[in-house]
Amino acid sequence: MTQCTELWVDRADPRRTTVVTRPVPAPGQGEVLVAIDKFGLTSNNVSYAVTGDLIGYWGYYPAEDNWGKVPVWGCAEVVASGCDQVPVGDRLWGFFPMASHAILQPGKVREDQFVDVAAHRQALPALYNGYRRTRAEPAFLQDMEVERCLLFPLLATSWLIYDFLVDNDFFGAGQVLIGSVSSKTGAGLAELLHADPQVSQRVIGLTSPGNVAYVERLGCCDEVVAYGQEQRIDAAVPAAYVDMSGDARLTATLHRLLGANMVNSAMVGATHWEQRGETGDLPGAKPTFFFAPAQIGKRDAQWGPGAAMAKAMAASAQVAQKWQGELAVEWIRDVDGLAALWRQLLDNEIAPSRGLMVSLL
Ligand SMILES: NC(=O)c1ccc[n+]([C@@H]2O[C@H](COP(=O)([O-])OP(=O)(O)OC[C@H]3O[C@@H](n4cnc5c(N)ncnc54)[C@H](OP(=O)(O)O)[C@@H]3O)[C@@H](O)[C@H]2O)c1
């Protein structure tokens, strides 16, 4: 293929997109050209877009004017190399643009990973500059490319939140409330808590009425509560809230219901990206951003570098295997189809049981 195809998103209006095609670039000295043969698409990518300026997600693959390239988790193959240590044929897993090709600049190269050391990426969150060289990995992981694109970055976060709650003795809570539990990140957290015999806390998932049956089928919650039915939650039991929705009204409702019994409130996601907003002062624990790198850093200091992420990846593989058959993987192989699905994702028109995989090659 001689053309590189990319989908760009208007940074001020994520529903506006444009397709950009150009000749495939040649790698310079020290760079590699990769062909991105697959990437996953979920609400997490919408969050990257809506917090792109705040957190810096637009900075990894800069576009022009007010356009941005939304990052995605994908697998790619090195198809041209100006870097001796990363030859043609190497396979990678990491952070890519919604595109058929990209240029990377490997540094700190090890057998199993490298870091993109391009100058424009150095001030950005370091987590996303790492690329796994997957040919160095166990065969079972090499066989899980779809799951890695679609689930691992989310389930690794689920595990880190699970570990954060366990590490803090659930802040004294007797129940864990999970907002937007039908999301992969939310359901993954519910699954990890529910499956752990050491965890006695009840797991209560909150979701849209239309997604209750899906979550019940996953069997990861003690109780599934539809939005609007929050009064069913026992407010006498101290609760830790983990929010994937970012929905200010839901947060306020739960805090007012639980009062001082809301003993911890972790803000993780914003699937309800158009319902975000200020909550003002609320009863109970102050809602606080969950910062995954802090939990990784704490555990790395205790367990050794890389240990927390290794556990998170192992847990991701387990949950992904358990969910086989629950997620219907669909392939999108054209950029107009991708643009249409991107808008459907923004408009909450993608059922949680659908797993969207894309290839623009
Ligand atoms: N902070 C971190 O480190 C981190 C890491 C990973 C993920 N996250 C966040 O966790 C959240 C979940 O991500 P995911 O990829 O797991 O999600 P996902 O599986 O794509 O979530 C799908 C669910 O999100 C809700 N939803 C999706 N689009 C919506 C819309 N436009 N309006 C209202 N609700 C919508 C619906 O759930 P309900 O009906 O159940 O609400 C839907 O079933 C994202 O916001 C993501 O950024 C954060």
The ligand as a MOL file (V3000), in Angstrom:
LIG
                    3D

  0  0  0     0  0            999 V3000
M  V30 BEGIN CTAB
M  V30 COUNTS 48 52 0 0 0
M  V30 BEGIN ATOM
M  V30 1 N -8.4130 6.9490 34.1950 0
M  V30 2 C -7.9420 5.8840 33.5810 0
M  V30 3 O -6.7750 5.5240 33.7550 0
M  V30 4 C -8.8470 5.1010 32.6670 0
M  V30 5 C -8.4010 3.9150 32.0840 0
M  V30 6 C -9.3020 3.1430 31.3090 0
M  V30 7 C -10.5960 3.6100 31.1130 0
M  V30 8 N -10.9670 4.7860 31.6710 0 CHG=1
M  V30 9 C -12.3040 5.3160 31.4240 0
M  V30 10 O -13.3300 4.3910 31.7170 0
M  V30 11 C -14.4630 4.6870 30.9010 0
M  V30 12 C -14.9580 3.4040 30.2820 0
M  V30 13 O -14.1960 3.0840 29.1380 0
M  V30 14 P -14.4570 1.7440 28.2930 0
M  V30 15 O -13.6100 1.8770 27.0890 0
M  V30 16 O -14.3240 0.6070 29.2230 0 CHG=-1
M  V30 17 O -15.9780 1.9550 27.8830 0
M  V30 18 P -16.9620 1.0950 26.9650 0
M  V30 19 O -16.7810 -0.3520 27.2120 0
M  V30 20 O -16.8980 1.5670 25.5680 0
M  V30 21 O -18.3150 1.5780 27.6480 0
M  V30 22 C -19.5580 1.4190 27.0590 0
M  V30 23 C -20.6030 1.9410 28.0250 0
M  V30 24 O -20.3950 3.3160 28.3330 0
M  V30 25 C -21.6550 4.0050 28.3950 0
M  V30 26 N -21.6550 4.9290 27.2710 0
M  V30 27 C -20.9070 4.8210 26.1560 0
M  V30 28 N -21.0710 5.8900 25.3510 0
M  V30 29 C -21.9330 6.6910 25.9820 0
M  V30 30 C -22.4790 7.9750 25.6620 0
M  V30 31 N -22.1540 8.6030 24.5260 0
M  V30 32 N -23.3580 8.4970 26.5320 0
M  V30 33 C -23.6640 7.8540 27.6840 0
M  V30 34 N -23.1380 6.6520 28.0320 0
M  V30 35 C -22.2980 6.0850 27.1910 0
M  V30 36 C -22.6980 2.9300 28.3600 0
M  V30 37 O -22.7460 2.3980 29.6810 0
M  V30 38 P -23.8520 2.6170 30.8290 0
M  V30 39 O -25.1840 2.4830 30.1950 0
M  V30 40 O -23.5250 1.4790 31.7770 0
M  V30 41 O -23.5730 3.9630 31.4310 0
M  V30 42 C -22.0090 1.8900 27.4810 0
M  V30 43 O -22.5500 0.6060 27.6370 0
M  V30 44 C -14.0040 5.7170 29.8530 0
M  V30 45 O -14.4610 6.9930 30.1990 0
M  V30 46 C -12.5030 5.6330 29.9540 0
M  V30 47 O -11.8360 6.8040 29.5810 0
M  V30 48 C -10.1270 5.5420 32.4380 0
M  V30 END ATOM
M  V30 BEGIN BOND
M  V30 1 1 1 2
M  V30 2 2 2 3
M  V30 3 1 2 4
M  V30 4 1 4 5
M  V30 5 2 4 48
M  V30 6 2 5 6
M  V30 7 1 6 7
M  V30 8 2 7 8
M  V30 9 1 8 9
M  V30 10 1 8 48
M  V30 11 1 9 10
M  V30 12 1 9 46
M  V30 13 1 10 11
M  V30 14 1 11 12
M  V30 15 1 11 44
M  V30 16 1 12 13
M  V30 17 1 13 14
M  V30 18 2 14 15
M  V30 19 1 14 16
M  V30 20 1 14 17
M  V30 21 1 17 18
M  V30 22 2 18 19
M  V30 23 1 18 20
M  V30 24 1 18 21
M  V30 25 1 21 22
M  V30 26 1 22 23
M  V30 27 1 23 24
M  V30 28 1 23 42
M  V30 29 1 24 25
M  V30 30 1 25 26
M  V30 31 1 25 36
M  V30 32 1 26 27
M  V30 33 1 26 35
M  V30 34 2 27 28
M  V30 35 1 28 29
M  V30 36 1 29 30
M  V30 37 2 29 35
M  V30 38 1 30 31
M  V30 39 2 30 32
M  V30 40 1 32 33
M  V30 41 2 33 34
M  V30 42 1 34 35
M  V30 43 1 36 37
M  V30 44 1 36 42
M  V30 45 1 37 38
M  V30 46 2 38 39
M  V30 47 1 38 40
M  V30 48 1 38 41
M  V30 49 1 42 43
M  V30 50 1 44 45
M  V30 51 1 44 46
M  V30 52 1 46 47
M  V30 END BOND
M  V30 END CTAB
M  END
